[in-house]
Amino acid sequence: QSVVTQPPSASGTPGQRVTISCSGSTSNIGSNTVNWYQQLPGTAPTLLIYSNNQRPSGVPDRFSGSKSGTSASLAISGLQSEDEADYYCAAWDDSLNGRVFGGGTKLTVL
Amino acid sequence: QVQLVESGGGVVQPGRSLRLSCAASGFTFSNYAMHWVRQAPGKGLEWVAAISYDGSDKYYADSVKDRFTISRDNSKNTLYLQMNSLRADDTAVYYCVRDQRLDYWGQGTLVTVSS
């Protein structure tokens, strides 16, 4: 049972906008920045969003992140078939003195 | 370009030990904190351990504390994970990951703990 909670699944049709939520507590999301990772089937994860809302070079601006209090969200606009993947949020947890991941959200493009 | 190549995985019996290595290239290894993250078959990501850029600070998940040891050799650009008293629930792909942002990941090495 992860201390950071994500919905197990999400879906959308091509061109749609979808959001994935990430809920934590004051010891993790509430006091530290959130990163998001994308894991395409059969591959290693890649960094998608860091410091709540920053995109690494090469990440399309269709992907955006936000944080408010103890929750964060990843938004994907103009959904494409290649966005079908697992998405994970993560933050440092001051109580555990370690990094925590959300359980992951499997995004299906219908 | 940044490359992280893990090695040392394999099949090991419960209670035995294994040491993973991660060879880093394409960046100044000694400037970055490093992490190990694992993923059990069909499951999500689990952070395992982290080490500061100079090796002076180390952090562990409760699930591996007192059994696993993270270390690094900056002269060899290599990260290590010594895993002792292995259990079946340690079975996973182990990833070597750079920086506090976890910005670059290796391809992973599979550790299977089974009798």
Backbone of each chain as ProteinMPNN parsed JSONL, in Angstrom:
{"seq_chain_A": "QSVVTQPPSASGTPGQRVTISCSGSTSNIGSNTVNWYQQLPGTAPTLLIYSNNQRPSGVPDRFSGSKSGTSASLAISGLQSEDEADYYCAAWDDSLNGRVFGGGTKLTVL", "coords_chain_A": {"N_chain_A": [[0.844, -1.191, 0.0], [0.847, 2.022, -1.11], [2.046, 5.196, 0.109], [1.417, 7.316, -1.356], [-1.176, 8.076, -3.5], [-2.612, 7.012, -6.526], [-5.035, 6.863, -9.196], [-5.796, 3.608, -10.442], [-6.283, 3.294, -13.157], [-6.863, 5.048, -16.258], [-8.465, 6.633, -19.028], [-8.918, 7.692, -22.459], [-9.942, 9.246, -25.554], [-8.366, 9.685, -28.784], [-6.99, 12.938, -29.14], [-8.341, 13.988, -27.018], [-8.327, 15.508, -23.686], [-6.765, 14.412, -20.791], [-6.54, 13.839, -17.271], [-4.432, 12.885, -14.575], [-4.441, 12.041, -11.245], [-2.671, 12.548, -8.126], [-2.295, 11.782, -4.91], [-1.162, 12.729, -1.735], [0.503, 13.411, 1.332], [1.252, 15.712, 4.048], [3.893, 15.178, 4.609], [5.103, 14.367, 2.304], [4.161, 15.105, -0.66], [3.096, 17.506, 0.192], [5.258, 18.96, 1.166], [7.388, 18.762, -0.511], [8.772, 18.703, -3.864], [7.122, 17.395, -6.811], [7.572, 14.753, -9.102], [6.974, 13.312, -12.327], [6.708, 10.25, -14.127], [6.945, 8.388, -17.135], [6.201, 5.205, -18.312], [6.598, 3.278, -20.936], [5.265, 0.32, -22.512], [7.207, -2.513, -21.682], [9.595, -1.134, -21.372], [12.133, 0.911, -19.703], [11.311, 3.354, -17.176], [10.829, 6.889, -17.919], [11.731, 10.304, -17.28], [9.193, 12.651, -17.037], [7.947, 14.977, -16.033], [9.336, 17.371, -13.849], [9.998, 18.9, -10.638], [7.345, 19.681, -10.027], [6.118, 21.054, -12.282], [7.808, 21.294, -14.465], [9.162, 20.639, -17.661], [11.405, 18.278, -18.983], [13.888, 18.737, -21.569], [12.753, 17.885, -24.782], [10.389, 16.688, -24.071], [7.072, 16.814, -25.044], [4.953, 19.773, -25.127], [2.398, 19.05, -24.657], [2.176, 17.7, -22.373], [1.683, 18.436, -18.99], [2.192, 19.568, -15.618], [0.937, 20.003, -12.269], [0.599, 21.263, -8.903], [-1.031, 21.298, -5.777], [-1.261, 21.975, -2.482], [-1.44, 18.957, -0.837], [-1.693, 17.416, -3.07], [-1.201, 16.448, -6.499], [-1.222, 16.823, -10.084], [-1.201, 15.367, -13.339], [-1.52, 16.424, -16.59], [-2.576, 15.579, -19.824], [-2.831, 16.743, -22.96], [-4.464, 16.753, -26.208], [-4.477, 13.962, -26.748], [-2.629, 11.099, -27.775], [-2.106, 7.985, -29.522], [0.348, 6.904, -28.892], [0.743, 7.703, -26.323], [-0.166, 5.85, -24.659], [0.508, 4.19, -21.795], [2.134, 3.486, -18.617], [1.894, 5.656, -15.852], [3.647, 7.37, -13.323], [3.738, 9.105, -10.24], [5.99, 10.816, -8.01], [7.669, 11.641, -4.958], [9.811, 13.086, -2.463], [9.776, 11.821, 0.858], [9.579, 13.198, 3.962], [9.163, 12.044, 6.45], [9.604, 9.285, 6.136], [12.103, 9.478, 5.195], [12.899, 8.996, 2.583], [12.338, 8.298, -0.926], [9.097, 8.251, -2.375], [6.831, 6.48, -4.429], [3.842, 6.832, -6.347], [1.204, 4.409, -6.856], [0.929, 4.029, -9.549], [-0.605, 4.675, -12.748], [-2.434, 3.269, -15.272], [-2.716, 4.266, -18.487], [-5.038, 4.193, -21.017], [-5.566, 4.518, -24.446], [-8.341, 4.921, -26.212]], "CA_chain_A": [[0.0, 0.0, 0.0], [1.693, 3.187, -1.227], [1.619, 6.378, 0.868], [0.96, 8.256, -2.379], [-2.254, 7.361, -4.173], [-3.021, 7.33, -7.894], [-6.046, 5.936, -9.72], [-5.117, 2.528, -11.167], [-6.465, 3.373, -14.593], [-7.47, 6.219, -16.875], [-8.607, 6.408, -20.462], [-9.393, 8.8, -23.27], [-9.885, 9.037, -26.993], [-7.382, 10.571, -29.431], [-7.322, 14.351, -29.176], [-8.933, 14.396, -25.748], [-7.462, 15.887, -22.577], [-6.964, 13.561, -19.619], [-5.729, 14.19, -16.108], [-4.14, 11.815, -13.627], [-4.229, 12.652, -9.936], [-1.665, 11.95, -7.235], [-2.654, 12.315, -3.599], [-0.202, 12.35, -0.705], [0.332, 13.978, 2.658], [2.122, 16.85, 4.339], [5.291, 14.766, 4.708], [5.683, 14.121, 0.982], [3.78, 16.103, -1.655], [2.848, 18.789, 0.841], [6.465, 19.695, 1.535], [8.449, 18.519, -1.499], [8.304, 18.769, -5.249], [6.611, 16.157, -7.409], [8.011, 14.387, -10.445], [6.147, 12.325, -13.021], [7.453, 9.363, -14.999], [6.18, 7.617, -18.104], [6.79, 3.909, -18.625], [5.993, 2.605, -22.092], [5.313, -1.145, -22.322], [8.457, -3.225, -21.898], [10.766, -0.264, -21.326], [12.401, 1.586, -18.434], [10.624, 4.649, -17.036], [11.533, 8.115, -18.293], [11.259, 11.487, -16.581], [8.226, 13.385, -17.848], [7.769, 16.279, -15.39], [10.049, 17.486, -12.59], [9.698, 20.114, -9.868], [5.894, 19.924, -10.123], [5.555, 21.519, -13.559], [8.864, 21.543, -15.44], [9.368, 19.575, -18.636], [12.767, 18.109, -19.529], [13.946, 18.967, -23.008], [12.286, 16.753, -25.575], [9.027, 16.3, -23.683], [6.123, 17.716, -25.707], [4.199, 20.633, -24.208], [1.081, 18.438, -24.385], [2.252, 17.192, -21.004], [1.856, 19.491, -18.0], [2.005, 19.143, -14.244], [0.569, 21.018, -11.3], [0.536, 20.798, -7.525], [-1.74, 22.156, -4.839], [-1.321, 21.339, -1.165], [-0.904, 17.592, -0.774], [-2.059, 16.696, -4.284], [-0.603, 16.875, -7.757], [-1.91, 16.289, -11.252], [-0.559, 15.345, -14.647], [-2.496, 16.594, -17.658], [-2.124, 15.276, -21.178], [-3.794, 17.265, -23.927], [-4.253, 16.225, -27.548], [-4.066, 12.574, -26.5], [-2.198, 10.317, -28.928], [-2.025, 6.544, -29.244], [1.655, 6.587, -28.291], [0.729, 8.083, -24.917], [-0.621, 4.69, -23.879], [1.652, 3.844, -20.946], [1.929, 3.627, -17.174], [2.39, 6.931, -15.356], [3.918, 7.343, -11.893], [4.191, 10.308, -9.556], [6.944, 10.512, -6.95], [8.131, 12.767, -4.154], [10.563, 12.711, -1.265], [8.964, 11.814, 2.07], [10.426, 13.614, 5.07], [8.987, 11.124, 7.59], [10.256, 8.025, 5.787], [13.467, 9.798, 4.768], [13.103, 8.266, 1.339], [11.445, 8.691, -2.02], [7.911, 7.408, -2.496], [6.134, 6.488, -5.713], [2.452, 6.427, -6.401], [1.048, 3.047, -7.333], [0.925, 4.003, -11.004], [-1.868, 4.755, -13.47], [-2.341, 2.75, -16.633], [-3.502, 5.074, -19.407], [-5.467, 3.519, -22.241], [-6.103, 5.389, -25.489], [-9.419, 4.112, -26.81]], "C_chain_A": [[0.886, 1.251, 0.0], [1.139, 4.335, -0.397], [1.149, 7.474, -0.066], [-0.007, 7.495, -3.289], [-2.539, 7.905, -5.563], [-4.175, 6.412, -8.281], [-5.351, 4.856, -10.531], [-5.242, 2.633, -12.673], [-7.088, 4.697, -15.003], [-7.573, 5.93, -18.361], [-9.115, 7.659, -21.158], [-9.297, 8.443, -24.735], [-8.873, 10.004, -27.599], [-7.886, 12.006, -29.516], [-7.891, 14.887, -27.879], [-7.869, 14.869, -24.76], [-7.803, 14.987, -21.392], [-6.084, 14.062, -18.488], [-5.587, 12.974, -15.201], [-3.789, 12.461, -12.304], [-3.225, 11.852, -9.107], [-1.88, 12.591, -5.863], [-1.69, 11.81, -2.53], [-0.537, 12.97, 0.631], [1.318, 15.129, 2.862], [3.595, 16.46, 4.371], [5.921, 14.506, 3.344], [5.281, 15.236, -0.003], [3.605, 17.485, -1.025], [4.085, 19.596, 1.14], [7.622, 19.484, 0.562], [7.88, 18.553, -2.913], [7.94, 17.389, -5.773], [7.192, 15.976, -8.809], [7.046, 13.351, -11.013], [7.01, 11.529, -13.996], [6.482, 8.611, -15.911], [6.911, 6.308, -18.357], [6.007, 3.268, -19.765], [6.146, 1.095, -21.923], [6.678, -1.73, -22.636], [9.715, -2.379, -21.838], [10.967, 0.304, -19.916], [11.618, 2.9, -18.369], [11.495, 5.793, -17.545], [10.913, 9.292, -17.545], [10.385, 12.319, -17.508], [8.053, 14.826, -17.351], [8.61, 16.279, -14.113], [9.708, 18.821, -11.92], [8.27, 20.599, -10.1], [5.39, 20.207, -11.536], [6.596, 21.803, -14.639], [9.039, 20.348, -16.375], [10.83, 19.485, -19.035], [12.742, 18.39, -21.029], [13.529, 17.696, -23.749], [10.894, 16.276, -25.215], [8.041, 17.3, -24.294], [5.334, 18.554, -24.704], [2.751, 20.172, -24.049], [1.001, 17.925, -22.953], [2.478, 18.367, -20.039], [1.552, 18.964, -16.612], [1.631, 20.306, -13.356], [0.531, 20.395, -9.915], [-0.22, 21.821, -6.694], [-1.861, 21.424, -3.518], [-0.664, 19.973, -1.176], [-1.303, 16.755, -1.982], [-1.366, 17.286, -5.497], [-1.381, 16.247, -8.903], [-1.013, 16.348, -12.475], [-1.671, 15.475, -15.67], [-1.846, 16.293, -18.996], [-3.196, 15.772, -22.126], [-3.484, 16.709, -25.305], [-3.771, 14.784, -27.501], [-3.739, 11.847, -27.801], [-2.059, 8.855, -28.534], [-0.709, 6.188, -28.56], [1.764, 7.027, -26.834], [0.263, 6.935, -24.024], [0.575, 4.113, -23.115], [1.2, 3.847, -19.488], [2.575, 4.939, -16.726], [2.503, 6.88, -13.835], [4.271, 8.737, -11.394], [5.144, 9.881, -8.447], [7.327, 11.79, -6.226], [8.987, 12.227, -3.016], [9.614, 12.767, -0.067], [9.856, 12.104, 3.271], [10.308, 12.674, 6.275], [9.7, 9.802, 7.349], [11.714, 8.227, 5.446], [13.824, 8.983, 3.519], [12.131, 8.749, 0.292], [10.273, 7.72, -2.069], [7.294, 7.589, -3.88], [4.648, 6.242, -5.486], [2.367, 5.036, -6.996], [1.024, 2.909, -8.851], [-0.473, 4.04, -11.588], [-1.655, 4.267, -14.886], [-3.278, 3.552, -17.523], [-3.775, 4.304, -20.691], [-6.037, 4.545, -23.203], [-7.084, 4.566, -26.314], [-9.491, 4.289, -28.326]], "O_chain_A": [[1.589, 1.519, 0.974], [-0.073, 4.45, -0.211], [0.549, 8.455, 0.375], [0.308, 6.412, -3.782], [-2.688, 9.112, -5.751], [-4.287, 5.304, -7.755], [-4.398, 5.157, -11.25], [-4.394, 2.114, -13.399], [-7.747, 5.37, -14.212], [-6.853, 5.083, -18.89], [-9.667, 8.561, -20.529], [-8.654, 7.463, -25.111], [-8.556, 11.029, -26.995], [-9.025, 12.267, -29.902], [-7.922, 16.098, -27.661], [-6.673, 14.66, -24.966], [-8.969, 14.821, -21.035], [-5.019, 14.636, -18.718], [-6.495, 12.153, -15.08], [-2.927, 13.338, -12.25], [-2.971, 10.672, -9.349], [-1.671, 13.791, -5.686], [-1.433, 10.61, -2.432], [-1.702, 13.051, 1.022], [2.103, 15.468, 1.977], [4.462, 17.314, 4.181], [7.145, 14.43, 3.236], [6.014, 16.214, -0.148], [3.928, 18.503, -1.637], [3.99, 20.805, 1.35], [8.724, 19.981, 0.796], [6.672, 18.445, -3.121], [8.385, 16.364, -5.255], [7.288, 16.924, -9.588], [6.393, 12.614, -10.273], [7.929, 12.07, -14.611], [5.371, 8.254, -15.52], [8.119, 6.309, -18.591], [4.894, 2.779, -19.573], [7.074, 0.644, -21.252], [7.243, -1.488, -23.703], [10.791, -2.845, -22.211], [10.094, 0.192, -19.055], [11.302, 3.486, -19.404], [12.72, 5.69, -17.599], [9.727, 9.28, -17.219], [10.785, 12.651, -18.624], [8.018, 15.768, -18.143], [8.602, 15.298, -13.371], [9.199, 19.742, -12.558], [8.032, 21.783, -10.338], [4.361, 19.672, -11.949], [6.297, 22.48, -15.622], [9.06, 19.198, -15.936], [11.44, 20.494, -19.387], [11.697, 18.292, -21.672], [13.911, 16.586, -23.378], [10.28, 15.532, -25.979], [8.169, 18.505, -24.077], [5.074, 18.119, -23.582], [1.963, 20.836, -23.377], [-0.081, 17.74, -22.397], [3.366, 19.191, -20.257], [0.76, 18.036, -16.443], [1.962, 21.456, -13.647], [0.443, 19.177, -9.763], [-0.076, 23.03, -6.873], [-2.493, 20.37, -3.442], [0.52, 19.844, -1.487], [-1.26, 15.525, -1.929], [-0.996, 18.46, -5.519], [-2.103, 15.267, -8.719], [-0.185, 17.247, -12.626], [-2.65, 14.729, -15.631], [-0.715, 16.699, -19.263], [-4.329, 15.291, -22.107], [-2.371, 16.245, -25.553], [-2.778, 14.429, -28.137], [-4.461, 11.957, -28.792], [-1.914, 8.53, -27.356], [-0.661, 5.272, -27.739], [2.771, 6.753, -26.18], [0.292, 7.033, -22.797], [1.528, 3.613, -23.714], [0.054, 4.163, -19.17], [3.669, 5.285, -17.17], [1.595, 6.417, -13.145], [5.017, 9.466, -12.048], [5.116, 8.736, -7.997], [7.313, 12.877, -6.802], [8.893, 11.054, -2.655], [8.756, 13.646, 0.015], [10.779, 11.344, 3.563], [11.263, 12.53, 7.038], [10.33, 9.259, 8.257], [12.485, 7.268, 5.409], [14.891, 8.376, 3.424], [11.212, 9.514, 0.584], [10.433, 6.522, -1.835], [7.245, 8.693, -4.423], [4.253, 5.538, -4.557], [3.335, 4.537, -7.57], [1.092, 1.798, -9.377], [-1.414, 3.505, -11.003], [-0.804, 4.781, -15.613], [-4.494, 3.522, -17.337], [-2.856, 3.827, -21.358], [-6.889, 5.351, -22.827], [-6.697, 3.635, -27.022], [-10.338, 3.682, -28.979]]}, "seq_chain_B": "QVQLVESGGGVVQPGRSLRLSCAASGFTFSNYAMHWVRQAPGKGLEWVAAISYDGSDKYYADSVKDRFTISRDNSKNTLYLQMNSLRADDTAVYYCVRDQRLDYWGQGTLVTVSS", "coords_chain_B": {"N_chain_B": [[26.311, 10.853, -24.607], [24.16, 10.255, -21.797], [24.636, 7.246, -20.138], [23.614, 4.362, -18.41], [24.395, 1.326, -17.199], [23.327, -1.581, -15.946], [24.359, -4.535, -14.156], [24.839, -7.932, -12.986], [22.568, -9.19, -12.099], [20.403, -12.096, -11.641], [19.495, -15.54, -10.921], [18.886, -16.478, -7.622], [19.113, -18.204, -4.509], [16.797, -18.095, -1.728], [17.874, -16.214, 1.116], [20.49, -16.005, 0.311], [23.197, -13.997, -1.132], [23.755, -11.152, -3.337], [25.406, -9.012, -5.639], [24.815, -6.041, -7.255], [25.862, -4.044, -10.025], [26.418, -0.843, -11.528], [27.384, 0.709, -14.326], [28.39, 3.881, -15.191], [28.31, 6.449, -17.682], [29.053, 9.234, -19.885], [28.516, 11.488, -18.415], [29.509, 13.553, -15.604], [30.088, 11.552, -13.199], [30.72, 11.762, -10.455], [29.476, 14.059, -9.62], [26.837, 13.677, -9.093], [24.011, 12.56, -7.163], [22.87, 9.196, -6.71], [20.535, 6.527, -7.371], [18.803, 3.46, -6.576], [16.095, 1.774, -7.952], [13.352, -0.421, -7.918], [11.277, -2.877, -9.604], [8.841, -5.096, -9.219], [7.647, -8.052, -10.912], [5.033, -7.19, -13.043], [4.191, -5.205, -11.339], [4.241, -1.962, -9.602], [6.573, 0.849, -9.375], [9.236, 0.85, -7.006], [11.106, 2.653, -4.795], [14.407, 2.037, -3.709], [17.027, 2.645, -2.624], [19.352, 5.34, -1.965], [22.251, 7.381, -2.664], [24.518, 9.925, -1.806], [26.382, 12.35, -3.777], [29.07, 12.121, -3.098], [29.149, 9.881, -1.591], [28.804, 10.108, 1.129], [26.355, 10.238, 2.391], [23.621, 8.07, 2.866], [20.567, 6.452, 2.049], [17.723, 4.436, 2.732], [14.969, 2.316, 1.786], [12.468, 1.127, 4.028], [11.906, -1.541, 3.624], [14.247, -2.757, 2.819], [16.201, -2.044, 4.52], [19.019, -2.633, 6.56], [19.581, -4.957, 5.237], [20.339, -4.471, 2.6], [23.016, -2.704, 0.955], [24.056, 0.329, -0.307], [26.565, 1.671, -2.414], [29.361, 3.445, -3.867], [31.901, 3.951, -6.368], [33.672, 6.455, -7.255], [35.957, 6.765, -8.741], [35.805, 4.778, -10.545], [33.484, 5.237, -11.799], [31.14, 3.902, -11.019], [28.251, 2.445, -9.587], [26.958, 0.584, -6.835], [25.004, -2.157, -5.472], [24.759, -3.993, -2.75], [23.207, -6.89, -1.87], [21.919, -8.657, 0.7], [20.713, -11.55, 2.546], [18.516, -12.328, 0.912], [15.093, -12.343, -0.148], [12.032, -13.861, -1.328], [10.286, -11.823, -2.045], [11.971, -9.871, -2.938], [12.367, -10.216, -5.546], [12.642, -8.77, -8.652], [12.982, -6.297, -11.289], [15.828, -4.368, -11.224], [16.65, -1.022, -11.27], [19.126, 1.342, -12.049], [19.506, 4.723, -11.304], [19.868, 8.151, -12.109], [20.477, 11.11, -10.189], [18.542, 13.406, -8.059], [16.198, 14.04, -9.281], [15.694, 11.735, -10.614], [16.397, 11.407, -13.358], [17.632, 10.001, -15.456], [17.501, 6.639, -16.467], [18.716, 3.294, -16.188], [18.643, 0.263, -18.172], [17.877, -1.797, -16.623], [18.235, -4.693, -14.458], [17.438, -8.061, -13.947], [16.525, -9.615, -10.982], [15.994, -12.66, -9.524], [14.639, -14.341, -6.892], [14.594, -17.429, -5.744], [13.987, -20.809, -4.779]], "CA_chain_B": [[25.0, 10.792, -23.994], [24.136, 9.565, -20.515], [24.374, 5.806, -20.182], [23.663, 3.627, -17.159], [24.3, -0.084, -17.57], [23.319, -2.459, -14.78], [24.762, -5.921, -14.325], [24.912, -8.688, -11.745], [21.319, -9.876, -11.777], [20.346, -13.53, -11.903], [18.666, -16.341, -10.022], [19.586, -16.735, -6.36], [18.261, -18.852, -3.519], [16.471, -17.269, -0.548], [18.893, -16.153, 2.148], [21.815, -15.774, -0.264], [23.564, -12.611, -1.436], [24.013, -10.788, -4.726], [25.84, -7.623, -5.768], [24.538, -5.395, -8.533], [26.726, -2.936, -10.408], [25.877, 0.071, -12.543], [28.458, 1.474, -14.953], [27.875, 5.157, -15.687], [29.139, 7.159, -18.653], [28.392, 10.336, -20.568], [28.338, 12.622, -17.507], [30.462, 13.541, -14.499], [29.429, 10.689, -12.21], [30.985, 12.206, -9.083], [28.682, 15.252, -9.319], [25.423, 13.35, -8.971], [23.452, 11.51, -6.328], [22.393, 8.058, -7.489], [19.48, 5.747, -6.732], [18.307, 2.179, -7.085], [14.636, 1.648, -7.935], [13.016, -1.76, -8.416], [9.909, -3.12, -10.077], [8.47, -6.51, -9.217], [6.915, -8.419, -12.134], [3.649, -6.755, -13.124], [3.886, -4.263, -10.26], [4.699, -0.595, -9.764], [7.947, 1.192, -9.023], [9.54, 0.974, -5.582], [12.423, 3.2, -4.501], [15.146, 1.115, -2.855], [18.116, 3.276, -1.882], [19.997, 6.477, -2.601], [23.551, 7.73, -2.127], [24.902, 11.266, -2.207], [27.382, 12.412, -4.835], [30.389, 11.724, -2.595], [29.007, 8.652, -0.81], [28.773, 10.367, 2.564], [24.991, 10.049, 2.892], [22.923, 6.936, 2.267], [19.18, 6.357, 2.465], [17.168, 3.141, 2.361], [13.578, 1.985, 2.054], [12.344, 0.262, 5.2], [11.835, -2.937, 3.19], [15.577, -3.311, 2.553], [17.139, -1.544, 5.524], [19.789, -3.649, 7.285], [19.888, -6.093, 4.35], [20.981, -3.966, 1.387], [23.957, -1.606, 1.143], [24.387, 1.067, -1.518], [27.895, 2.268, -2.369], [29.819, 3.931, -5.165], [33.325, 4.167, -6.578], [33.711, 7.55, -8.231], [37.129, 6.597, -9.606], [35.423, 3.792, -11.566], [32.157, 5.634, -12.324], [30.298, 2.723, -10.808], [27.344, 2.363, -8.436], [26.759, -0.798, -6.408], [23.979, -2.495, -4.484], [25.0, -5.278, -2.115], [21.941, -7.393, -1.36], [22.082, -9.831, 1.564], [19.486, -12.151, 3.103], [17.479, -12.095, -0.087], [13.784, -12.981, 0.058], [11.26, -14.007, -2.561], [9.669, -10.546, -2.432], [12.979, -8.995, -3.53], [12.361, -10.496, -6.978], [12.275, -7.547, -9.368], [13.973, -5.627, -12.13], [16.471, -3.302, -10.464], [17.118, 0.059, -12.12], [20.077, 2.355, -11.589], [18.889, 5.974, -11.735], [20.68, 9.315, -11.787], [20.036, 12.409, -9.684], [17.339, 13.473, -7.213], [15.031, 14.069, -10.162], [15.586, 10.435, -11.293], [16.231, 11.868, -14.724], [18.072, 9.0, -16.415], [17.349, 5.286, -15.954], [19.31, 2.219, -16.94], [17.678, -0.674, -18.761], [17.466, -2.689, -15.545], [18.744, -6.059, -14.378], [16.429, -8.875, -13.254], [16.927, -10.455, -9.85], [14.961, -13.632, -9.183], [14.963, -15.064, -5.663], [13.767, -18.635, -5.789], [14.688, -22.034, -4.452]], "C_chain_B": [[25.079, 9.97, -22.7], [23.802, 8.092, -20.727], [24.549, 5.211, -18.798], [23.416, 2.169, -17.497], [24.436, -0.946, -16.321], [23.792, -3.854, -15.142], [24.736, -6.607, -12.964], [23.641, -9.407, -11.351], [21.393, -11.365, -12.092], [19.412, -14.217, -10.931], [19.473, -16.697, -8.783], [18.599, -17.343, -5.371], [17.943, -17.896, -2.369], [17.564, -17.365, 0.507], [20.295, -15.88, 1.631], [22.014, -14.305, -0.599], [23.814, -12.42, -2.922], [24.496, -9.347, -4.732], [25.556, -7.125, -7.169], [25.535, -4.265, -8.758], [26.018, -2.098, -11.466], [27.034, 0.912, -13.062], [27.876, 2.721, -15.603], [28.849, 5.791, -16.671], [28.328, 8.294, -19.265], [28.094, 11.539, -19.686], [29.366, 12.502, -16.385], [29.814, 12.853, -13.307], [29.556, 11.252, -10.792], [30.205, 13.456, -8.69], [27.233, 14.947, -8.949], [25.123, 12.325, -7.886], [22.928, 10.4, -7.241], [21.414, 7.239, -6.671], [19.388, 4.351, -7.345], [16.787, 2.169, -6.891], [14.314, 0.273, -8.495], [11.555, -1.861, -8.805], [9.665, -4.617, -10.119], [7.642, -6.813, -10.459], [5.447, -7.998, -12.078], [3.231, -5.74, -12.083], [4.45, -2.878, -10.551], [6.151, -0.4, -9.338], [8.098, 1.32, -7.508], [10.959, 1.512, -5.435], [13.111, 2.309, -3.486], [16.174, 1.841, -1.987], [18.671, 4.438, -2.691], [21.331, 6.755, -1.917], [23.924, 9.111, -2.656], [26.066, 11.22, -3.189], [28.763, 11.907, -4.389], [30.33, 10.472, -1.714], [28.849, 8.865, 0.681], [27.389, 10.139, 3.186], [24.303, 8.929, 2.124], [21.521, 6.838, 2.869], [18.609, 5.042, 1.938], [15.668, 3.076, 2.617], [13.531, 1.036, 3.249], [12.414, -1.219, 4.816], [13.206, -3.581, 2.974], [16.612, -2.9, 3.599], [17.746, -2.714, 6.297], [20.067, -4.901, 6.466], [20.655, -5.647, 3.113], [21.935, -2.825, 1.748], [24.267, -0.98, -0.215], [25.778, 1.676, -1.345], [28.27, 2.718, -3.771], [31.33, 4.058, -5.166], [33.441, 5.231, -7.665], [34.918, 7.457, -9.158], [36.833, 5.617, -10.75], [34.067, 4.12, -12.197], [31.141, 4.504, -12.168], [29.515, 2.823, -9.5], [27.115, 0.89, -8.111], [25.537, -0.928, -5.5], [24.293, -3.903, -3.987], [23.711, -5.728, -1.445], [22.18, -8.682, -0.592], [20.729, -10.341, 2.039], [18.307, -11.966, 2.162], [16.237, -12.934, 0.179], [13.054, -13.04, -1.278], [10.675, -12.662, -3.006], [10.687, -9.497, -2.866], [13.08, -9.229, -5.04], [11.828, -9.293, -7.739], [13.332, -7.21, -10.407], [14.512, -4.451, -11.313], [17.059, -2.282, -11.441], [18.096, 0.96, -11.366], [19.58, 3.687, -12.152], [19.722, 7.158, -11.249], [19.873, 10.434, -11.138], [18.76, 12.358, -8.846], [16.077, 13.538, -8.061], [14.755, 12.709, -10.787], [15.441, 10.674, -12.79], [16.724, 10.901, -15.791], [18.065, 7.631, -15.744], [18.13, 4.312, -16.817], [18.227, 1.306, -17.491], [17.191, -1.711, -17.745], [18.126, -4.052, -15.615], [17.788, -6.861, -13.492], [17.076, -9.724, -12.175], [15.75, -11.355, -9.501], [15.418, -14.413, -7.958], [14.021, -16.261, -5.571], [14.615, -19.853, -5.44], [14.519, -23.057, -5.572]], "O_chain_B": [[25.947, 9.112, -22.541], [22.829, 7.741, -21.395], [25.514, 5.516, -18.098], [22.359, 1.814, -18.018], [25.506, -1.032, -15.719], [23.649, -4.3, -16.28], [24.625, -5.954, -11.926], [23.629, -10.156, -10.374], [22.337, -11.829, -12.732], [18.644, -13.575, -10.215], [20.607, -17.163, -8.884], [17.406, -17.038, -5.394], [18.727, -16.995, -2.071], [18.11, -18.438, 0.764], [21.194, -15.561, 2.409], [21.129, -13.477, -0.385], [24.052, -13.374, -3.663], [24.046, -8.541, -3.917], [26.002, -7.717, -8.152], [25.991, -3.619, -7.815], [25.147, -2.577, -12.191], [27.598, 1.726, -12.331], [26.988, 2.638, -16.451], [30.064, 5.682, -16.511], [27.1, 8.323, -19.182], [27.488, 12.507, -20.145], [30.014, 11.466, -16.237], [29.098, 13.471, -12.518], [28.597, 11.216, -10.021], [30.266, 13.875, -7.534], [26.489, 15.839, -8.542], [25.861, 11.358, -7.701], [22.588, 10.642, -8.399], [21.449, 7.25, -5.441], [19.831, 4.107, -8.467], [16.273, 2.505, -5.825], [14.946, -0.158, -9.46], [10.719, -1.055, -8.398], [10.222, -5.321, -10.962], [6.999, -5.915, -11.003], [4.711, -8.401, -11.177], [2.045, -5.439, -11.952], [5.055, -2.644, -11.597], [6.852, -1.35, -8.99], [7.212, 1.827, -6.82], [11.911, 0.887, -5.904], [12.493, 1.871, -2.516], [16.193, 1.675, -0.768], [18.497, 4.522, -3.907], [21.527, 6.415, -0.75], [23.674, 9.425, -3.82], [26.663, 10.165, -3.402], [29.521, 11.347, -5.181], [31.345, 10.054, -1.157], [28.767, 7.893, 1.432], [27.283, 9.875, 4.383], [24.39, 8.85, 0.899], [21.322, 7.111, 4.053], [18.96, 4.591, 0.848], [15.16, 3.702, 3.547], [14.446, 0.239, 3.454], [12.915, -2.045, 5.58], [13.32, -4.807, 2.949], [17.756, -3.354, 3.566], [17.05, -3.669, 6.642], [20.726, -5.818, 6.955], [21.528, -6.368, 2.632], [21.707, -2.083, 2.703], [24.684, -1.665, -1.149], [26.127, 2.141, -0.26], [27.578, 2.407, -4.741], [31.96, 4.244, -4.125], [33.321, 4.933, -8.854], [34.897, 8.017, -10.254], [37.509, 5.619, -11.779], [33.567, 3.365, -13.03], [30.382, 4.203, -13.089], [30.041, 3.225, -8.462], [27.082, 0.049, -9.009], [25.1, 0.028, -4.86], [24.116, -4.882, -4.711], [23.185, -5.045, -0.566], [22.597, -9.686, -1.17], [19.722, -9.639, 1.942], [17.238, -11.506, 2.565], [16.313, -14.066, 0.659], [13.417, -12.352, -2.233], [10.579, -12.391, -4.203], [10.316, -8.354, -3.135], [13.803, -8.512, -5.731], [10.704, -8.847, -7.505], [14.431, -7.766, -10.403], [13.748, -3.646, -10.782], [17.853, -2.624, -12.318], [17.897, 1.283, -10.195], [19.267, 3.779, -13.339], [20.216, 7.164, -10.121], [18.72, 10.67, -11.502], [17.997, 11.394, -8.912], [15.004, 13.135, -7.61], [13.716, 12.521, -11.419], [14.488, 10.207, -13.414], [16.272, 10.977, -16.933], [18.545, 7.466, -14.622], [18.205, 4.477, -18.034], [17.036, 1.55, -17.296], [16.209, -2.413, -17.986], [18.526, -4.511, -16.685], [17.382, -6.401, -12.425], [18.039, -10.45, -12.419], [14.651, -10.878, -9.219], [16.459, -15.069, -7.984], [12.818, -16.115, -5.35], [15.801, -19.917, -5.764], [15.043, -24.167, -5.479]]}, "name": "protein", "num_of_chains": 2, "seq": "QSVVTQPPSASGTPGQRVTISCSGSTSNIGSNTVNWYQQLPGTAPTLLIYSNNQRPSGVPDRFSGSKSGTSASLAISGLQSEDEADYYCAAWDDSLNGRVFGGGTKLTVLQVQLVESGGGVVQPGRSLRLSCAASGFTFSNYAMHWVRQAPGKGLEWVAAISYDGSDKYYADSVKDRFTISRDNSKNTLYLQMNSLRADDTAVYYCVRDQRLDYWGQGTLVTVSS"}
